[in-house]
Amino acid sequence: MAFELACEDLGMADCDFVAKGQTMDELMASGAAHGKSAHGMTDAQMQDPKLGEAVKAAVRQVA
């Protein structure tokens, strides 16, 4: 089972990026790299528990 996470689902209405991964670890690595490079997020922001909760809620399982 693969996983997806869309920036739009995290409130980034002007970003059409969708992170994908075969595992949650792959998905999170892709999303974190994009967050840092495209949105200028810092390591501290990435570790914010509120962001973690939002990410978990927005992840979709896909076939």
Secondary structure, DSSP 8 states (H G I E B T S, - for coil): -EEEEEGGGGT-TT---EEEESSHHHHHHHHHHHHHHHH---HHHHT-HHHHHHHHHH-EEE-
